[in-house]
């Protein structure tokens, strides 16, 4: 009966002595309940993992945070027989959520970059359109050829017109006064070869010191359509008084 003693030592059976010459009762222990409970726990854990995994795939951070807090609570108490193993799936959930956020940021930045590029392209197209219009209005190439000695000044006038008609300001200051930007742009876009020639001639005959050449040129260009007629009439009256009224 040594084998019964060995089975009793490892806990597989239990002997109960009754005395009075009666035979001992041998109880064979059953492990079905424990195994069933273990399988139930494993199934519950598996189902819980499936729920958390589906929640993370759907982008629900609350469920994941709850799971993470649970993981932290589980590791706070250390069993006597050693450290409790932390589930390896928790870092994977966190990594999945981080990857989801990173992907969202990349997508957002990509959309933003595309929008900035479109706006830059549109602005460049607007600049080119205004540049061609201004050059055509004032016969820019002819001016450069006619006033070959003053090409720098002609270029400066052209750039000033182009800069002003593209400003985003609501008001533009000219000769100390503020005018609506739309009104100023309208007058500058109506300038032609004769107006620029007139401004160049006024600059050539000016004998006073100009402190702010940019403001002086802008005022001359703005007033050119209004003063060009009177200017040439006064010049005619001066040079040929017999034709003066």
C-alpha positions, 0 to 999 in steps of 0.5 A, a space after each residue: 500500500 506504499 503507493 497510497 501513502 505517496 498519493 496522500 503525500 502529494 494531496 491526491 487522496 485523503 485517508 480518514 481513520 474510523 477506529 473500532 476495527 473499521 476499515 479506513 475511508 479513502 477520499 479521492 480529491 476531484 479537480 474538475 471544479 478547479 479546472 472548470 473555474 480556471 477555464 471560466 476565468 480564462 474565457 472571461 479574460 479572453 472576452 475582456 481582452 476582445 472587448 478592450 481590443 475592439 474598443 481601441 480599434 474604434 478609437 475609444 480612449 476611455 476603455 483603454 484608460 480604464 484597462 490601463 488603470 486596472 493593470 496598474 491596480 493589479 501590479 500594486 500588490 505583490 504576492 508573497 511568492 514573487 512578483 505578479 506578471 504584468 499582462 504583455 498586452 497593455 503596452 500593445 494597447 497603449 502603442 496602438 492608441 499612440 500610433 492612432 494619434 500619430 497617424 491622425 497628426 500626420 494626416 492633419 499636417 498633410 492636409 494643412 500642408 496641402 492647404 498652405 501650398 494651394 494658398 501660395 500657388 493662388 497668391 503667386 498667380 495673383 501676383 503674376 496677373 497684376 504684374 502683366 496687367 501693370 506692365 501692359 498698362 504703362 508700356 513697361 518695355 517701351 519705357 525702359 527703352 525710351 528712358 534707358 538712363 533712368 531704367 532704375 527709376 522706371 523699375 522702382 515706379 513699376 514695383 511701387 505700383 505692383 506692391 500697392 495694388 496688392 496690399 491687404 490694408 483697408 486704408 492707404 496713406 498718401 501725402 498725409 491723408 488716408 484713402 480707401 485701398 480700393 479707391 487707390 488701387 483703382 487709380 493706379 491700375 488706370 495709369 498709362 505710359 503718359 502718366 509715367 512719363 509725366 511723373 518722370 518729368 516731374 521728378 527730373 524738374 524737382 529741385 527740392 530735397 525729397 526725404 521719403 522718395 517712396 511716399 513722394 512717388 506714390 503721391 505723384 502716381 496717385 495724383 497723375 491722372 488729376 494733375 497731368 492736364 493742368 501741368 501740360 497746360 501750364 507748361 504750354 502757357 509758359 513756353 508759348 504765352 500767345 496761346 494762353 487764354 
